[in-house]
Amino acid sequence: MKELRVRWPILVIFGALCLIAVGVSLGTAGAQEPITEAAAPAEMAAPAEMAAPAEMAALAEMATTDAAPAPTPPPLNSGDQAWMLASSALVLFMTPGLAFFYGGLVRRKNVLSVLMQCFLCMCIVSVLWVVVGFSMAFGSDVAGGFCGNPLEYFMLKDITTTDPWSPVLNFWLPISEQVFMVFQMMFAIITPGLIIGAFAERMKFSSFALFLVAWILLVYCPICHWVWYGAMGIGAFDESAVPIGALDFAGGTVVHINAGIAALVTCIVLGKRADVPKGGVPPHNLPFAVLGAGILWFGWFGFNGGSALGATPQAVQAFVTTQVAAACAGLVWSLIEWLMHGRPTMLGMITGAVAGLVAITPAAGFVEVGPALIIGGVASIICFFFVALVKPMVGYDDALDVFGVHGIGGVWGAIATGIFATPGFGINKAGGLMYTGELGQVLLQLKAIGMTVVYSGLVTFVILMVIKVVLGLRTSQDGELAGLDVTDHALPAYSDH
């Protein structure tokens, strides 16, 4: 306890320094030139008594004809507002679902530590998001588009409940700025939560808290800005906010590839758990995991359906493709187990369903039902290969297969989006490879994947190395053997009484 009391001030100071450094280095956005009205024609500047009445009438008619009406924001749509608020709640509900999913899969001596880490994400990220996170993700470009200006919406400055959100200049959505902000907050909350499954049962809670702050600000917010604001040659949007760059409908790149690569780096840096037998350990409470998977599936309708940013036909499309991709993936994973091991398992079915949900995420609003079935089924085949064959062969201890399911499933989903996207989206709004016969959209998807993998992997590694020096990363071996519930949080999850 004495050691912890000594180190917590260091943690707070280091976190504050991260915030100050980001604000100072990136907060000086280029000053914009004030918009002024065009100078009046010289003829209009002359006194009225010097112009004949006929000339004045002609000039007035010309001015009326030539002046384009200024675009005006639409009124907020109560139906769209209601759907987006409901979707925000659904996405938030996914984090407790993730806690049950992961908590059921770890050993009973570590279940509280996983639940605590997931709820810490809900608390810390919510605060960071309203302070600077939303600005860094969706503010105006600074540092050549590396991220948004952290001071533009600092503490939600100018983000109101009454003004519609404008994703591009002179175009508005019929949802308020704060509705958009809070919907995006829920994505920021669950993304680092996914990483927890890779290092489960061995990272110190204090180290995870510091990692969470640094990773959201230095990894998540920049990548979110590149893809969903449109920067660094990845994301791009036309005058009606239709995506015409790399396509990521609901977070295949921003959430799943990003978290999957960070998870792989983290589990390698921390090393293997100390007391895990060669064959692994079974889930301590599989019904908990099934409950968590069900909550995740339920919440995913807000995750994908809400990414249409309104109660629109595209939201319905995303809802349907999400359902069929997850269902197909769960069936395919079970079939693979049946063929290879003689019987399907409950764990396999829920893992396959999650893989399908991950893979359809970048494509949900861009593809039809047939391709959604293909995306889900192929996701199970690829992810099963990485979970059952690649991980044991390479030997990294990704405790709950975050890289194998979220990282690899996200990569496949992003590529599949470039193949199956319908016309109306992507480069020249021509759709994917299946419709154009050209590789342009697939190559742009690969560029987004590559930049995310390299940046997320490198910066995650640097963050971990800094924390290793400041606080250390792993709990002690005795603490690991006793379980993090007792060593980090004082009480076991289950009482003998």
C-alpha positions in Angstrom: 0.0 0.0 0.0 2.9 2.3 0.8 4.3 1.7 -2.7 1.0 2.4 -4.3 0.6 5.7 -2.4 4.0 6.7 -3.6 3.3 5.9 -7.2 -0.2 7.3 -7.7 1.1 10.9 -7.7 3.5 9.9 -10.5 0.6 8.4 -12.4 -1.5 11.6 -12.1 1.4 13.9 -13.0 2.3 11.8 -16.0 -1.3 11.8 -17.2 -1.5 15.5 -16.8 1.7 16.0 -18.7 0.3 13.9 -21.6 -2.7 16.2 -21.7 -0.6 19.4 -21.5 1.8 18.1 -24.2 -0.9 17.3 -26.6 -2.7 20.6 -26.0 0.5 22.6 -26.5 1.9 20.8 -29.5 -1.4 20.4 -31.4 -3.6 23.1 -30.1 -2.4 25.9 -32.4 -4.7 25.4 -35.4 -4.0 27.7 -38.3 -6.0 30.9 -38.0 -8.9 31.0 -40.5 -9.4 34.1 -42.6 -12.7 35.7 -41.7 -15.5 35.2 -44.2 -16.5 38.6 -45.6 -19.2 39.5 -48.0 -18.1 40.0 -51.6 -17.5 43.6 -52.5 -20.5 45.2 -54.2 -20.2 46.0 -57.9 -18.9 49.5 -58.6 -22.2 50.4 -60.2 -24.1 49.5 -57.0 -21.7 51.8 -55.0 -22.8 54.9 -56.9 -25.4 57.2 -55.2 -29.0 56.5 -56.2 -29.5 59.9 -57.7 -26.7 59.2 -60.3 -28.5 56.2 -61.8 -31.6 56.2 -64.0 -34.6 54.3 -62.6 -34.4 51.8 -65.4 -30.8 51.0 -64.6 -31.6 50.7 -60.9 -34.3 48.2 -61.7 -32.1 46.2 -63.9 -29.3 46.1 -61.3 -31.8 45.0 -58.6 -33.1 42.2 -60.8 -29.5 41.0 -61.6 -28.7 41.0 -57.9 -31.8 39.0 -57.1 -31.1 36.5 -59.8 -27.4 36.0 -59.1 -27.5 35.8 -55.3 -27.6 32.1 -54.2 -29.6 31.5 -51.1 -27.4 30.8 -48.1 -27.8 27.2 -46.9 -29.6 27.0 -43.6 -29.5 24.1 -41.1 -32.6 21.9 -41.0 -34.7 21.5 -37.9 -33.8 18.6 -35.6 -35.8 15.4 -36.4 -37.3 13.9 -33.2 -37.3 10.4 -34.7 -33.6 10.5 -35.7 -32.8 12.0 -32.3 -34.6 9.2 -30.5 -32.9 6.5 -32.5 -29.5 8.0 -32.0 -30.0 8.3 -28.2 -31.3 4.7 -28.1 -28.3 3.6 -30.2 -25.9 5.4 -27.8 -27.4 3.5 -24.9 -27.1 0.2 -26.8 -23.4 0.8 -27.5 -22.8 1.7 -23.9 -24.5 -1.5 -22.8 -22.0 -3.4 -24.9 -19.2 -2.6 -22.4 -20.9 -4.3 -19.4 -21.7 -7.1 -21.9 -18.0 -7.3 -22.8 -17.3 -7.4 -19.0 -19.5 -10.5 -18.6 -18.1 -12.0 -21.8 -14.5 -11.7 -20.7 -15.3 -12.2 -17.1 -16.9 -15.6 -17.8 -13.9 -16.7 -19.8 -11.1 -15.9 -17.3 -10.4 -17.9 -14.1 -12.6 -17.2 -11.0 -9.7 -15.5 -9.2 -9.6 -12.8 -11.9 -13.2 -12.1 -12.8 -13.6 -8.9 -10.7 -10.4 -7.5 -12.2 -11.9 -7.8 -15.7 -15.2 -6.2 -14.6 -13.3 -3.4 -12.9 -11.2 -2.7 -16.0 -14.2 -2.5 -18.2 -16.0 -0.1 -15.9 -12.9 2.0 -15.6 -13.1 2.4 -19.4 -16.6 3.8 -19.0 -15.5 6.3 -16.4 -12.1 7.5 -17.6 -13.0 7.7 -21.3 -16.2 9.6 -20.7 -14.3 12.3 -18.9 -11.5 12.4 -21.4 -14.0 12.6 -24.3 -15.8 15.7 -23.1 -12.5 17.4 -22.1 -10.4 17.0 -25.2 -11.1 13.6 -26.9 -14.0 14.7 -29.0 -12.0 17.7 -30.2 -9.1 15.6 -31.1 -11.3 13.2 -33.1 -13.7 15.6 -34.8 -12.1 19.0 -34.5 -10.5 20.9 -37.4 -7.2 19.5 -38.7 -3.9 20.3 -37.0 -0.4 19.0 -37.7 -1.3 18.3 -41.3 -4.4 16.3 -40.4 -2.8 14.1 -37.7 -5.7 14.9 -35.4 -8.3 17.5 -34.5 -7.6 20.7 -32.6 -7.8 19.7 -28.9 -9.0 23.1 -27.9 -11.7 23.6 -30.5 -14.4 21.8 -28.6 -12.6 21.8 -25.2 -15.1 20.9 -22.5 -17.7 20.7 -25.3 -17.4 24.4 -26.1 -20.0 25.3 -28.7 -21.4 21.7 -28.8 -25.1 22.3 -28.1 -28.2 20.3 -27.7 -30.1 22.5 -30.1 -27.9 23.0 -33.1 -27.7 20.2 -35.8 -24.3 18.5 -36.3 -22.4 19.5 -39.4 -20.1 16.8 -40.6 -19.0 18.8 -43.7 -19.2 22.5 -44.6 -22.8 23.7 -45.3 -24.4 20.3 -44.7 -26.2 19.3 -41.5 -27.6 16.2 -40.0 -31.0 16.4 -38.3 -29.4 15.3 -35.0 -27.9 17.7 -32.4 -24.2 18.2 -31.9 -24.4 16.6 -28.4 -26.3 13.6 -29.7 -23.5 13.0 -32.2 -20.9 13.6 -29.6 -22.3 11.1 -27.1 -22.8 8.4 -29.7 -19.2 8.7 -30.6 -18.2 8.6 -26.9 -19.6 5.1 -26.6 -17.3 3.9 -29.4 -14.3 5.4 -27.6 -15.3 3.6 -24.4 -15.5 0.1 -25.7 -12.4 0.2 -28.0 -9.8 0.1 -25.3 -12.1 -2.3 -23.4 -11.5 -4.9 -26.2 -7.8 -4.8 -25.5 -8.4 -6.0 -21.9 -8.9 -9.6 -23.2 -5.4 -9.9 -24.5 -3.6 -9.1 -21.2 -6.2 -10.4 -18.8 -5.0 -11.9 -15.5 -1.6 -10.2 -15.4 -1.5 -6.4 -15.8 -1.5 -4.1 -12.8 -4.6 -2.0 -12.4 -2.7 1.3 -11.9 -0.7 0.6 -15.1 -3.9 -0.1 -17.0 -5.4 3.2 -15.8 -2.4 5.1 -17.2 -2.3 3.1 -20.4 -6.0 3.9 -20.9 -5.5 7.6 -20.7 -2.5 7.6 -23.0 -3.9 5.2 -25.6 -7.2 7.0 -26.0 -5.5 10.4 -26.6 -2.5 9.2 -28.7 -3.9 6.3 -30.6 -7.7 6.2 -30.8 -8.4 9.9 -31.4 -5.9 10.3 -34.2 -7.1 7.2 -36.1 -10.7 8.2 -35.5 -9.9 11.6 -37.0 -8.2 10.0 -40.1 -11.1 7.8 -40.9 -14.3 9.5 -39.7 -13.4 13.1 -40.0 -11.4 12.6 -43.2 -7.7 13.2 -43.1 -4.3 11.7 -44.0 -5.6 10.5 -47.4 -7.8 7.8 -45.8 -11.3 9.1 -45.1 -13.0 11.5 -47.4 -16.6 12.8 -47.8 -18.5 14.7 -50.5 -20.6 17.8 -50.0 -23.5 15.7 -48.6 -21.2 13.8 -46.2 -21.3 10.6 -48.4 -18.1 8.6 -47.8 -15.9 8.6 -50.9 -12.6 7.5 -49.4 -11.7 4.4 -47.4 -15.0 2.9 -46.2 -15.6 2.1 -42.5 -19.3 2.2 -41.7 -19.1 1.6 -38.0 -15.6 0.9 -36.8 -13.9 -2.0 -38.5 -10.7 0.0 -38.8 -11.2 2.6 -36.0 -12.3 0.1 -33.4 -11.5 -3.5 -34.2 -8.2 -3.4 -36.2 -7.0 -0.7 -33.9 -7.8 -2.6 -30.7 -6.7 -5.9 -32.2 -3.2 -4.7 -33.1 -2.8 -3.0 -29.7 -3.9 -6.2 -28.0 -1.3 -8.3 -29.9 1.5 -5.8 -29.0 0.4 -5.7 -25.4 0.2 -9.4 -24.8 3.7 -9.8 -26.4 5.2 -7.1 -24.3 3.7 -8.4 -21.0 4.7 -12.0 -21.8 2.8 -15.2 -21.0 0.8 -15.8 -17.8 2.8 -17.5 -15.1 0.4 -20.4 -14.2 -1.4 -21.4 -17.4 -1.0 -25.1 -18.4 0.0 -25.9 -22.0 -3.6 -26.8 -23.0 -5.0 -23.5 -21.6 -7.7 -23.1 -19.0 -11.4 -23.6 -19.5 -13.8 -20.7 -18.8 -14.7 -20.5 -15.1 -18.3 -19.5 -15.9 -19.4 -20.2 -19.5 -23.0 -19.0 -18.9 -21.6 -15.6 -18.0 -19.8 -15.6 -21.3 -22.9 -16.6 -23.2 -24.8 -13.8 -21.4 -22.1 -11.3 -22.3 -22.1 -12.4 -26.0 -25.9 -12.0 -26.1 -25.6 -8.5 -24.7 -22.9 -7.7 -27.3 -25.0 -9.0 -30.1 -28.0 -7.0 -28.9 -25.9 -3.8 -28.5 -24.4 -4.3 -31.9 -27.6 -3.2 -33.5 -27.0 0.3 -32.0 -23.3 0.0 -32.9 -24.0 -0.6 -36.6 -27.6 0.6 -37.1 -26.8 3.8 -35.2 -23.9 4.5 -37.5 -26.4 5.6 -40.2 -26.8 8.6 -37.9 -30.5 8.6 -38.2 -33.6 6.4 -38.5 -33.1 5.9 -42.2 -33.3 3.1 -44.7 -29.5 2.7 -44.4 -30.0 2.0 -40.6 -32.4 -0.8 -41.5 -29.9 -2.2 -44.0 -27.2 -2.1 -41.4 -29.5 -3.8 -38.8 -30.4 -6.7 -41.2 -26.8 -7.3 -42.4 -25.6 -7.3 -38.8 -28.0 -10.0 -37.9 -27.4 -12.3 -40.8 -23.6 -12.0 -40.7 -23.5 -12.9 -37.0 -25.9 -15.8 -37.4 -24.0 -17.2 -40.4 -20.6 -16.8 -38.6 -21.9 -18.6 -35.5 -23.1 -21.5 -37.6 -19.9 -21.8 -39.6 -17.7 -21.8 -36.5 -19.8 -24.6 -35.0 -19.7 -26.5 -38.2 -15.9 -26.3 -38.3 -15.7 -27.6 -34.7 -18.1 -30.4 -35.5 -16.0 -31.5 -38.5 -12.7 -31.2 -36.8 -13.5 -32.3 -33.2 -16.7 -34.3 -33.6 -18.9 -31.9 -31.6 -19.8 -28.2 -31.6 -19.3 -26.2 -28.5 -21.1 -23.3 -26.9 -17.9 -21.3 -26.7 -17.3 -21.9 -30.4 -20.7 -20.7 -31.4 -20.5 -17.4 -29.4 -16.9 -16.8 -30.6 -18.0 -17.3 -34.2 -21.0 -14.9 -33.7 -18.7 -12.2 -32.4 -16.3 -12.7 -35.3 -19.2 -12.2 -37.7 -20.3 -9.1 -35.9 -16.7 -7.7 -36.1 -16.4 -8.4 -39.8 -19.7 -6.9 -40.8 -19.0 -3.7 -38.8 -17.2 -1.8 -41.6 -19.6 -3.0 -44.3 -23.0 -3.0 -42.5 -24.5 0.0 -44.3 -22.7 -0.5 -47.6 -23.5 -4.1 -48.6 -26.5 -6.2 -49.4 -27.7 -9.3 -47.5 -25.9 -11.9 -49.8 -22.5 -10.4 -49.3 -23.2 -10.0 -45.6 -23.6 -13.8 -45.4 -20.3 -14.3 -47.2 -18.6 -11.8 -44.9 -19.8 -13.5 -41.8 -19.1 -17.1 -42.9 -15.6 -16.3 -44.2 -14.8 -14.4 -41.0 -15.4 -17.6 -38.9 -13.1 -19.6 -41.2 -10.2 -17.0 -41.0 -10.6 -16.2 -37.3 -10.8 -19.9 -36.4 -7.5 -20.5 -38.3 -5.8 -17.7 -36.3 -7.2 -18.7 -32.9 -6.8 -22.5 -33.2 -3.7 -22.8 -35.3 -1.6 -19.6 -35.6 -1.7 -18.6 -31.9 -0.4 -22.0 -30.6 2.1 -22.1 -33.4 3.6 -18.7 -32.7 3.1 -18.9 -29.0 1.8 -15.5 -28.0 -0.5 -15.4 -25.0 -3.6 -13.5 -26.2 -5.7 -14.7 -23.3 -9.1 -14.2 -24.8 -8.2 -14.1 -28.6 -8.7 -10.4 -29.1 -6.2 -10.3 -32.0 -7.5 -13.5 -33.6 -11.2 -12.3 -33.5 -11.2 -8.5 -33.5 -7.9 -7.8 -35.3 -8.2 -10.4 -38.0 -12.0 -10.2 -38.3 -11.6 -6.4 -38.7 -9.0 -6.8 -41.4 -11.2 -9.2 -43.4 -14.2 -7.0 -42.9 -12.4 -3.9 -44.2 -11.1 -5.7 -47.3 -14.6 -7.3 -47.9 -16.1 -3.8 -47.8 -13.8 -2.8 -50.7 -15.1 -5.8 -52.6 -18.8 -5.8 -51.9 -19.7 -2.1 -51.3 -22.7 -1.1 -53.4 -22.6 1.8 -55.9 -23.1 5.2 -54.2 -20.2 4.9 -51.9 -16.4 4.9 -52.2 -14.2 6.2 -54.9 -16.3 8.1 -57.5 -19.3 6.6 -55.7 -18.8 3.6 -57.9 -18.9 0.9 -55.2 -16.5 -2.0 -54.6 -14.6 -4.5 -56.8 -17.7 -6.6 -57.4 -19.4 -3.7 -59.2 -16.5 -1.9 -60.8 -14.1 -4.7 -61.7 -11.3 -2.4 -60.4 -9.1 -2.7 -57.4 -9.0 1.0 -56.5 -11.4 0.7 -53.5 -9.7 -2.5 -52.2 -6.3 -0.8 -52.4 -7.6 2.2 -50.5 -9.0 -0.1 -47.8 -5.6 -1.8 -47.6 -3.9 1.6 -47.2 -6.2 2.4 -44.2 -5.5 -1.1 -42.7 -1.8 -0.6 -43.1 -1.6 2.8 -41.6 -3.7 1.7 -38.7 -1.6 -1.4 -38.0 1.7 0.4 -38.2 0.6 3.5 -36.2 -1.4 1.6 -33.5 1.3 -1.0 -33.1 4.2 1.4 -32.8 2.5 4.0 -30.5 1.0 1.2 -28.3 4.5 -0.2 -27.9 6.0 3.2 -26.9 3.2 3.8 -24.4 3.8 0.4 -22.8 7.6 1.0 -22.5 7.1 4.4 -20.8 4.6 2.9 -18.3 7.0 0.0 -17.7 9.6 2.5 -16.6 7.2 4.7 -14.6 5.1 2.1 -12.8 5.9 -1.4 -14.2 3.4 -3.4 -16.2 2.8 -6.8 -14.5 1.6 -7.6 -11.1 4.0 -9.6 -9.0 4.2 -13.4 -9.5 2.7 -14.0 -6.1 -0.1 -11.6 -6.9 -0.7 -13.3 -10.2 -0.9 -16.7 -8.5 -3.3 -15.4 -5.9 -5.4 -13.6 -8.5 -5.9 -10.0 -9.3 -9.3 -9.8 -7.5 -7.6 -10.0 -4.2 -4.3 -8.4 -4.9 -5.7 -5.4 -6.8 -9.2 -5.1 -5.5 -9.2 -6.5 -2.0 -12.1 -9.0 -2.4 -12.7 -12.2 -4.3 -15.7 -12.4 -6.7 -17.2 -15.4 -4.9 -17.6 -15.8 -1.2 -17.6 -19.2 0.6 -20.4 -18.0 2.8 
